[in-house]
Amino acid sequence: MSETPELHVDTILVSAGRPAAEPGAAVNPPVVLSSTFVADGPVNYARVGNPTWHAFEEAVGRLEGGRALVHASGMGAISAALSVVPAGGTVVVPDTTYNGTGDLLRAFEEAGGRVRRLPATDTDGFVAALDGAALVWLESPTNPLMEIIDLTTVLGAARARGVVSVVDNTLPTPLGCQPLRLGADVVVHSATKYLAGHSDVLLGVTVTAHDERGRGLGERLHRARTLGGAIAGPMEVYLGLRGLRTLALRLERASANAAELAHRLHDHPAVERVRFPGSGAMLSIDVVGGAEAAERVCAATRVWVHSTSLGGVESQLERRRRHPSEAATVPANLVRLSVGIEHVEDLWADLDRALGAAL
């Protein structure tokens, strides 16, 4: 009997995490609403595990090629990943990251830790900064500057030095990048965003490799989740898994929209700069006229939602420096665009009209 062929990612999205296909069985996993379980089974208390979690974790783990753990939010996953750094240790990070990560790293410094920040595109600088570090934190593309990091080189150098490497894979998703295959130790997702995809749940995920090093890190992350208590509710996880089923379709449409909009925005008189990494559904623009003009653009849209998130089916935009904790490296007039699955002509007409408010 021949081995089962490797499935395409689109098929894994639909099939992973389902119950065994037995006569009369449900095709979807149940929502298990119980805080405690009968003794001597695989789970005894809901802070440690839940069958609904396991289905979602199986699916995400298959996508990333590792072992997944679901967390209460993206910040819960980020906090768990950073918890592996010893007190007083050193973290290497791009000088612009998701601002929640930046906030945690500033708190880490206040507690006596050290952080080395470098421009995302300075590959040689990243490699040199790894000496003596405990962990390197990467995003590619970075949020919200959309800069690309040479993951292969930096991850290889980290592994050679024994430095733990974490990649926030929220923006590219497992369809665009699989960091464990490039040598990463831990992958992090805000599953609130593309994985769940409908702006209706808060979820996070960490994923570690199946090798011995990965298993050790996975156990530490599981301990951090259990002791920290940042656990997800089973209904949220069920919705996350349901959203995950359509990721390939959603991302295909949203990415096509983003590429078309990026092309048109390059020639718009109200746009100083387009920051598009060349793939995916995210881009940022620098608006002519400064911060006030950028705010006018966000306030003038009708199809685009002025909101502080990304990765949903709806298109969203926001001037990121309106948040005090946003990195100073982010221009005051930068507007981040999360492109959704609406008709591209409607998105363009709405955005073009709003940009007219900046002139």
VENVENJO-V950978 format. One record per run of one state. SS is the DSSP state (h for helix, s for strand, l for the rest). FROM is the first residue (numbers start at 1). TO is the last residue. Records with the same first field share a line. If there is no record, write none. Layout:
SS->FROM-TO, FROM-TO
This chain:
l->1-8, 16-35, 37-44, 46-50, 65-66, 72-73, 83-89, 95-98, 111-113, 119-122, 130-134, 140-150, 162-163, 169-172, 177-178, 183-185, 191-203, 209-211, 229-233, 245-246, 266-270, 276-281, 288-289, 301-304, 307-315, 323-333, 339-343, 357-359
h->9-15, 51-64, 74-82, 99-110, 123-129, 151-161, 173-176, 179-182, 212-228, 234-244, 247-265, 290-300, 320-322, 344-356
s->36-36, 45-45, 67-71, 90-94, 114-118, 135-139, 164-168, 186-190, 204-208, 271-275, 282-287, 305-306, 316-319, 334-338
